[in-house]
Amino acid sequence: MEQQNLNYYCPADELDEELTIDLKKIALAIWSRKELIVKVFASVLAFFILMTFISAKKYVVDADLYINKSNNSNFVDLNPYAIAELGAAGGMAALMSGSGNLTNELELMQSPLVIDRVIKENDLKFKKVYGIFPTKKTGQYLTTQAFLKKGITFENKKGTNVVTISYKSKDKELAYNVVSSIISNYVQLQKELNAEKSKSDKRIIEKSYNQAKEDLKKSVDNVSGLPEQAFMQTANISAMSAFSSSAQSAMGQLRSQLIEGHKSKIAVTEEAAKVAELSKRLEWAKLVEEMSDSSKVVVLKAPRLLKDYEQASPKLFTNIILGIVFGVIASLIAVIYKEITDKKLAYSMLGDNIIYSVEKDYINLKRALLTNQNKNITLVAFEKLPTSLVKNLKEFKNLNMVQADISSNFVSGIENSTDLIIIASINQTDAELYKQVKQMLNEMNKNILREVLV
């Protein structure tokens, strides 16, 4: 059982060894290109830092507005008698929409009613393409659609009645003026809508009030029948009606007049109540009309004229981070490109069984030779061998050495050997020759025991 455990082979050990070799190859490949990496990384980082100082500065001015939302354009919260505007945003839909949904207000804020005024106030016009090529629109005022595509954002913070307006521009004064202009024109538009709605409400209620007064007057003028007090005084007639048919007839007429009088009283009472209710509504409508120059917009954060150094971009710290990231990426790309295109031998051109430094790891080479001492082994040398290595290799009688070349002499020198050891040098051995020789050995079904670096 103990002998069986000693002979047990674990594939994971081989996998770990291969992984270690691959990582070492990658590490050495990167280290061998350290000068290239430093140059590329420094160049990219310097470029991004330089861009901080030569790029045009861009400023962002913002403001926060609190909008007292309602489902119409008047003082609904203030006036309980305002005429509601039902529809897509009214009634149950408005009730279910929640307090943070300002879709209508945002659309109004971005409408030509506001934006066209902003464009003209700030003299925003179409410019030449790249500042050189004029177009048919050059010199004309921007359209609302074109303006909304250039640096302006409107954001309703989720779950709130707060709208943030921000504008980005190379001109900090223009950014400030645009945001201020949007706010002032939106507030003015709200006032205009409030005034129009209040006047409309007043006209409708006033018309209804006047009509109700006329109806009340008609009802009073048309009052007929007997009041209830008159019926209380007909007790004698009521008693006589039991014995006289004429009394019964008179009593019936009295009852009819009493019913008619009761109906008239109800009609007058209803008309009077209607007039009283409309009178209250009219008073509210007049009050709202007087207050219609107010706005439901509160500026929580006013726009501010920024200082020269308060630019949103470019930022030195941000550009340094970008320079580091892109510097690393560019350096890796440069290393890969150099490994592929280098005319001298690179680590990426080596196989799996590598001795990275024969001077430091001669024991590995010696072990490979001792393991295969019953075979004829040919040492293919691309570079001149160190004297110490030549001296150490003399003890192996089964070892033959040939100079790497693409020639018949080279083929003759290796034809009697199935196993080979290649000796080369990083950044010195010709890369194309190395590839051609390895391909030739592969086509000749030769086994490369080790690739040794000197």
C-alpha positions as MATLAB code, in Angstrom:
seq = 'MEQQNLNYYCPADELDEELTIDLKKIALAIWSRKELIVKVFASVLAFFILMTFISAKKYVVDADLYINKSNNSNFVDLNPYAIAELGAAGGMAALMSGSGNLTNELELMQSPLVIDRVIKENDLKFKKVYGIFPTKKTGQYLTTQAFLKKGITFENKKGTNVVTISYKSKDKELAYNVVSSIISNYVQLQKELNAEKSKSDKRIIEKSYNQAKEDLKKSVDNVSGLPEQAFMQTANISAMSAFSSSAQSAMGQLRSQLIEGHKSKIAVTEEAAKVAELSKRLEWAKLVEEMSDSSKVVVLKAPRLLKDYEQASPKLFTNIILGIVFGVIASLIAVIYKEITDKKLAYSMLGDNIIYSVEKDYINLKRALLTNQNKNITLVAFEKLPTSLVKNLKEFKNLNMVQADISSNFVSGIENSTDLIIIASINQTDAELYKQVKQMLNEMNKNILREVLV';
ca = [
       0.000    0.000    0.000;
       2.843    2.368    0.845;
       4.573    1.573   -2.454;
       1.343    2.297   -4.333;
       1.081    5.741   -2.720;
       4.664    6.551   -3.686;
       3.957    5.793   -7.335;
       0.712    7.788   -7.418;
       0.723   10.549  -10.063;
      -1.323   13.687   -9.495;
      -2.280   15.626  -12.677;
      -2.824   18.744  -10.563;
       0.907   18.882   -9.780;
       1.734   19.047  -13.476;
      -0.934   21.702  -14.022;
       0.505   23.838  -11.205;
       3.975   23.481  -12.670;
       2.803   24.517  -16.148;
       0.933   27.475  -14.700;
       4.029   28.566  -12.781;
       6.134   28.305  -15.941;
       3.638   30.329  -17.978;
       3.437   33.054  -15.342;
       7.214   33.170  -15.156;
       7.435   33.490  -18.926;
       4.921   36.355  -18.873;
       6.736   38.074  -16.010;
      10.094   37.792  -17.758;
       8.596   39.006  -21.033;
       7.251   42.101  -19.294;
      10.481   42.676  -17.369;
      12.553   42.404  -20.537;
      10.461   45.225  -22.023;
      10.628   47.466  -18.961;
      12.224   50.338  -20.859;
       9.507   50.212  -23.498;
       6.814   50.022  -20.803;
       8.229   53.029  -18.945;
       8.432   55.104  -22.129;
       4.911   54.262  -23.308;
       3.356   54.644  -19.850;
       5.111   57.966  -19.205;
       4.131   59.285  -22.641;
       0.450   58.429  -22.200;
       0.347   59.816  -18.651;
       2.104   63.014  -19.745;
      -0.372   63.384  -22.611;
      -3.385   63.190  -20.295;
      -1.822   65.594  -17.801;
      -0.984   68.011  -20.611;
      -4.572   67.812  -21.860;
      -5.675   69.235  -18.504;
      -3.932   72.504  -19.273;
      -4.438   72.823  -23.032;
      -8.033   71.579  -23.363;
     -10.826   74.119  -23.272;
     -12.377   74.348  -19.823;
     -16.043   73.481  -19.486;
     -18.226   74.818  -16.711;
     -21.459   73.363  -15.342;
     -23.947   75.679  -13.642;
     -26.941   74.070  -11.949;
     -30.005   75.046   -9.951;
     -32.679   73.199   -7.959;
     -36.357   74.111   -8.222;
     -39.158   72.926   -5.961;
     -42.406   72.778   -7.925;
     -45.705   72.738   -6.044;
     -47.303   70.232   -8.374;
     -51.000   70.265   -9.218;
     -53.147   68.724  -11.927;
     -54.022   72.119  -13.364;
     -52.346   75.463  -13.825;
     -54.132   77.335  -11.060;
     -54.054   77.472   -7.260;
     -55.870   74.174   -6.655;
     -54.372   73.748   -3.207;
     -55.487   77.264   -2.321;
     -58.825   77.521   -4.137;
     -61.252   74.687   -3.294;
     -63.633   75.963   -5.969;
     -61.165   75.992   -8.897;
     -62.459   74.261  -12.011;
     -60.348   71.115  -12.327;
     -58.797   70.224  -15.682;
     -59.477   66.521  -15.938;
     -57.881   64.379  -18.578;
     -54.718   62.383  -18.995;
     -53.118   64.065  -16.004;
     -56.265   64.814  -14.016;
     -58.753   62.964  -11.860;
     -57.717   59.524  -10.646;
     -54.672   59.527  -12.951;
     -53.313   62.611  -11.196;
     -54.129   61.142   -7.815;
     -52.314   57.899   -8.606;
     -49.301   59.541  -10.231;
     -47.632   60.374   -6.906;
     -46.048   63.545   -5.679;
     -42.727   63.026   -7.448;
     -44.003   62.778  -11.041;
     -43.381   66.130  -12.703;
     -43.741   65.023  -16.318;
     -46.048   67.878  -17.304;
     -43.861   70.468  -15.592;
     -40.710   69.103  -17.272;
     -42.379   69.177  -20.677;
     -43.481   72.747  -20.092;
     -39.987   73.723  -18.958;
     -38.478   72.268  -22.171;
     -41.171   73.621  -24.464;
     -40.592   76.384  -27.032;
     -42.675   78.670  -24.791;
     -39.675   78.772  -22.434;
     -36.679   77.715  -24.531;
     -37.296   80.095  -27.443;
     -37.187   83.023  -25.022;
     -33.976   81.675  -23.475;
     -32.362   81.316  -26.913;
     -33.142   84.890  -27.904;
     -32.180   86.382  -24.534;
     -28.739   84.728  -24.725;
     -28.278   85.220  -28.493;
     -27.738   81.503  -29.130;
     -27.256   80.963  -32.869;
     -26.067   78.247  -35.220;
     -22.305   78.494  -35.729;
     -19.983   77.444  -38.526;
     -19.055   73.762  -38.641;
     -15.670   73.403  -36.897;
     -15.657   77.200  -36.863;
     -14.821   77.218  -40.588;
     -17.595   75.933  -42.819;
     -20.835   77.946  -42.933;
     -24.230   76.301  -43.432;
     -27.690   77.538  -44.379;
     -28.556   77.887  -40.697;
     -25.389   79.749  -39.702;
     -26.335   82.977  -37.933;
     -29.919   81.895  -37.256;
     -31.278   81.370  -33.765;
     -31.083   77.814  -32.470;
     -34.242   75.759  -32.553;
     -35.588   74.348  -29.305;
     -34.659   70.854  -30.458;
     -31.076   71.879  -31.266;
     -30.698   73.689  -27.937;
     -31.880   70.673  -25.922;
     -29.110   68.573  -27.516;
     -26.305   70.881  -26.385;
     -25.263   70.610  -22.765;
     -28.625   71.173  -21.066;
     -30.168   68.624  -18.691;
     -33.415   68.573  -16.718;
     -33.678   65.968  -13.966;
     -36.545   65.236  -11.603;
     -35.053   63.671   -8.483;
     -36.946   60.442   -7.908;
     -39.727   60.629   -5.356;
     -39.496   64.409   -4.962;
     -40.927   67.589   -6.444;
     -37.402   68.888   -7.082;
     -36.127   69.541  -10.605;
     -32.413   70.109  -11.229;
     -31.450   72.218  -14.234;
     -27.817   72.132  -15.371;
     -26.058   73.636  -18.366;
     -22.523   72.893  -19.572;
     -20.550   75.421  -21.586;
     -17.036   76.661  -22.239;
     -18.277   80.130  -21.231;
     -19.060   80.190  -17.503;
     -21.042   83.429  -17.815;
     -23.174   81.959  -20.593;
     -23.837   78.856  -18.484;
     -24.976   81.045  -15.595;
     -27.140   83.246  -17.817;
     -28.823   80.309  -19.556;
     -29.847   78.607  -16.298;
     -31.047   81.911  -14.832;
     -32.980   82.633  -18.011;
     -34.683   79.223  -17.971;
     -35.810   79.752  -14.383;
     -37.104   83.287  -14.913;
     -38.964   82.411  -18.117;
     -40.468   79.260  -16.643;
     -41.677   81.178  -13.580;
     -43.079   83.912  -15.829;
     -44.879   81.320  -17.946;
     -46.373   79.785  -14.817;
     -47.669   83.195  -13.770;
     -49.188   83.756  -17.206;
     -50.891   80.371  -17.109;
     -52.154   81.053  -13.592;
     -53.559   84.413  -14.667;
     -55.260   82.938  -17.727;
     -56.756   80.091  -15.723;
     -57.968   82.350  -12.933;
     -59.662   84.665  -15.434;
     -61.302   81.708  -17.140;
     -62.533   80.342  -13.803;
     -63.897   83.730  -12.824;
     -65.775   84.146  -16.119;
     -67.380   80.707  -15.860;
     -68.362   81.095  -12.198;
     -69.597   84.659  -12.705;
     -71.790   83.541  -15.597;
     -73.225   80.707  -13.503;
     -73.787   83.084  -10.571;
     -75.704   85.604  -12.668;
     -77.821   82.852  -14.173;
     -78.593   81.472  -10.706;
     -79.675   84.944   -9.506;
     -82.058   85.248  -12.433;
     -83.451   81.783  -11.732;
     -83.965   82.718   -8.067;
     -85.789   85.923   -9.024;
     -88.060   83.986  -11.352;
     -88.772   81.420   -8.650;
     -89.705   84.179   -6.171;
     -91.911   85.904   -8.735;
     -93.656   82.638   -9.542;
     -94.428   81.665   -5.962;
     -98.064   80.422   -5.753;
    -100.336   78.457   -3.395;
    -100.947   78.930    0.321;
     -98.399   78.934    3.075;
     -98.639   76.302    5.781;
     -99.906   78.903    8.327;
    -103.016   79.438    6.214;
    -103.876   75.766    6.369;
    -103.834   75.879   10.188;
    -106.728   78.358   10.085;
    -109.080   76.058    8.108;
    -110.111   73.828   11.018;
    -113.836   74.846   10.769;
    -113.958   74.104    7.051;
    -112.313   70.758    7.698;
    -115.007   69.906   10.300;
    -117.822   70.940    7.981;
    -116.428   68.840    5.132;
    -117.782   65.768    6.867;
    -121.414   67.002    6.371;
    -121.231   69.236    3.285;
    -120.078   68.398   -0.237;
    -119.303   72.062   -0.909;
    -117.083   72.109    2.164;
    -115.318   69.007    0.913;
    -114.679   70.710   -2.439;
    -113.299   73.806   -0.726;
    -111.083   71.675    1.451;
    -109.661   69.905   -1.620;
    -108.819   73.215   -3.253;
    -107.073   74.377   -0.115;
    -104.955   71.235   -0.018;
    -103.954   71.703   -3.672;
    -102.914   75.286   -3.006;
    -100.996   74.168    0.064;
     -99.052   71.554   -1.956;
     -98.322   74.127   -4.639;
     -97.068   76.555   -2.006;
     -94.832   73.865   -0.513;
     -93.285   73.129   -3.935;
     -92.662   76.820   -4.535;
     -90.931   77.089   -1.175;
     -88.638   74.144   -2.019;
     -87.763   75.636   -5.426;
     -86.951   79.033   -3.918;
     -84.856   77.426   -1.162;
     -82.837   75.393   -3.692;
     -82.216   78.378   -5.933;
     -81.180   80.478   -2.928;
     -78.707   77.788   -1.802;
     -77.276   77.613   -5.329;
     -76.826   81.380   -5.423;
     -75.103   81.324   -2.014;
     -72.706   78.556   -3.123;
     -71.843   80.319   -6.382;
     -71.335   83.546   -4.454;
     -68.645   81.828   -2.356;
     -66.997   80.454   -5.491;
     -67.033   83.858   -7.143;
     -65.384   85.443   -4.110;
     -62.627   82.794   -4.262;
     -62.225   83.305   -8.017;
     -61.746   87.054   -7.480;
     -59.198   86.371   -4.728;
     -57.249   83.963   -6.941;
     -57.310   86.448   -9.813;
     -55.711   89.027   -7.547;
     -53.010   86.470   -6.593;
     -52.463   85.168  -10.129;
     -49.105   86.910  -10.451;
     -47.670   84.426   -7.922;
     -45.839   81.227   -8.883;
     -45.826   77.677   -7.568;
     -42.030   77.459   -8.142;
     -39.532   77.841   -5.293;
     -35.816   78.153   -6.109;
     -34.073   75.890   -3.596;
     -30.621   76.367   -5.095;
     -30.020   79.431   -7.224;
     -27.497   79.335  -10.100;
     -24.066   80.709   -9.253;
     -21.466   82.403  -11.419;
     -18.424   80.143  -11.167;
     -14.776   81.094  -10.700;
     -12.185   80.376  -13.404;
     -10.798   77.372  -11.516;
     -14.207   75.769  -10.875;
     -14.404   73.996  -14.216;
     -16.250   70.668  -14.473;
     -13.710   69.371  -16.968;
     -10.933   68.727  -17.516;
      -9.926   67.786  -13.960;
      -6.265   67.113  -13.166;
      -7.012   64.208  -10.810;
      -9.415   62.620  -13.290;
      -6.910   62.940  -16.115;
      -4.168   61.395  -13.975;
      -6.400   58.377  -13.279;
      -7.249   58.112  -16.980;
      -3.572   58.458  -17.847;
      -2.659   55.607  -15.496;
      -5.390   53.316  -16.838;
      -4.719   53.993  -20.508;
      -0.968   54.009  -19.851;
      -1.144   50.455  -18.515;
      -3.311   49.346  -21.444;
      -1.043   51.012  -23.996;
       2.053   49.498  -22.368;
       0.613   45.978  -22.517;
      -0.360   46.458  -26.158;
       3.146   47.732  -26.917;
       4.715   44.699  -25.188;
       2.492   42.259  -27.091;
       3.200   44.008  -30.384;
       6.944   44.018  -29.729;
       6.930   40.341  -28.732;
       5.194   39.437  -31.979;
       7.207   41.636  -34.334;
      10.649   41.647  -32.682;
      13.467   40.538  -34.975;
      15.327   39.106  -32.017;
      14.297   36.152  -29.882;
      11.560   36.981  -27.352;
      10.142   34.974  -24.454;
       6.815   34.506  -26.226;
       8.608   32.477  -28.950;
       9.791   29.810  -26.511;
       8.104   26.472  -25.869;
       7.202   24.808  -22.579;
      10.412   23.122  -21.357;
      12.600   26.134  -20.702;
      15.762   26.659  -18.702;
      15.763   30.436  -18.308;
      19.387   30.740  -17.162;
      21.747   27.839  -17.674;
      24.367   29.520  -15.490;
      21.968   29.530  -12.521;
      20.050   26.368  -13.346;
      22.656   24.039  -14.834;
      21.411   21.254  -12.570;
      18.153   21.160  -14.561;
      20.063   20.676  -17.826;
      22.302   18.072  -16.251;
      19.287   16.118  -14.989;
      17.782   16.069  -18.481;
      21.048   14.785  -19.951;
      21.493   12.100  -17.292;
      17.924   10.922  -17.737;
      18.542   10.437  -21.461;
      22.220    9.310  -21.383;
      21.404    6.132  -23.307;
      20.255    8.246  -26.277;
      22.123   10.269  -28.847;
      21.360   13.903  -28.079;
      22.212   16.829  -30.329;
      22.746   20.288  -28.880;
      21.600   22.944  -31.379;
      23.438   26.180  -30.619;
      22.281   29.540  -31.929;
      24.854   31.461  -29.913;
      28.355   30.878  -28.685;
      28.347   28.779  -25.513;
      29.964   30.078  -22.331;
      33.329   28.444  -21.591;
      32.111   27.074  -18.256;
      29.153   25.382  -19.940;
      31.347   23.782  -22.604;
      33.588   22.421  -19.874;
      30.660   20.937  -17.949;
      29.158   19.292  -21.023;
      32.323   17.359  -21.883;
      31.416   14.628  -19.392;
      28.445   13.564  -21.559;
      29.735   11.281  -24.319;
      26.328   10.895  -25.964;
      26.107   14.626  -26.664;
      26.719   16.085  -30.129;
      26.723   19.841  -30.885;
      25.821   21.588  -34.171;
      25.426   25.225  -35.147;
      21.833   26.219  -35.904;
      21.332   26.883  -39.602;
      19.024   26.188  -42.507;
      21.366   23.988  -44.514;
      22.041   20.395  -45.505;
      24.986   20.271  -43.107;
      22.652   21.118  -40.250;
      20.209   18.402  -41.303;
      23.054   15.882  -41.499;
      24.232   16.891  -38.053;
      20.885   16.151  -36.376;
      19.585   13.211  -38.411;
      21.041   10.601  -36.034;
      19.433   12.178  -32.967;
      15.786   11.968  -31.991;
      16.156   14.230  -28.939;
      17.539   17.754  -29.098;
      18.480   20.602  -26.798;
      18.317   24.151  -28.136;
      20.581   26.879  -26.791;
      19.790   30.519  -27.622;
      19.838   34.000  -26.121;
      16.994   36.474  -25.569;
      17.304   39.722  -27.568;
      20.348   38.339  -29.434;
      19.312   35.256  -31.393;
      17.702   35.957  -34.757;
      13.965   35.429  -34.234;
      13.190   34.355  -37.803;
      16.000   31.792  -37.831;
      14.834   30.434  -34.474;
      11.274   29.980  -35.756;
      12.421   28.319  -38.984;
      14.710   25.866  -37.180;
      12.000   24.886  -34.689;
       9.541   24.382  -37.530;
      12.070   22.215  -39.347;
      12.659   20.110  -36.226;
       8.941   19.673  -35.803;
       8.552   18.528  -39.407;
      11.409   16.048  -38.860;
       9.597   14.691  -35.757;
      12.430   15.674  -33.462;
      11.826   15.917  -29.718;
      13.061   19.097  -28.046;
      14.051   18.147  -24.502;
      14.887   21.646  -23.352;
      15.179   25.207  -24.638;
      18.147   26.679  -22.804;
      18.859   30.402  -22.514;
      22.380   31.726  -22.111;
];
